Amino acid sequence: MKVIVTVVEKITSEAHIDIPDGLSQSAIKQHIVDRYNTGAISTDMNIFQVDFESMSARIVQGQSDAKSASIG
């Protein structure tokens, strides 16, 4: 029997970064977004928390016949 299990988790990551002093709130937001979009912030990310959201399983009996079940 083949079972396909799908797990959905919400991952919260945190990064400690240095930004220039004296920026306005909107400039700080833009600086962070720019660093994230260029990939510069992704290397600094550490997984802070993982929350389990759902799990489902699908039993595959043949090419076109499958049964699904939700767990949790």
Helices and strands as residue ranges (DSSP letters): E 2-14, H 25-37, G 42-44, E 46-60, E 66-71
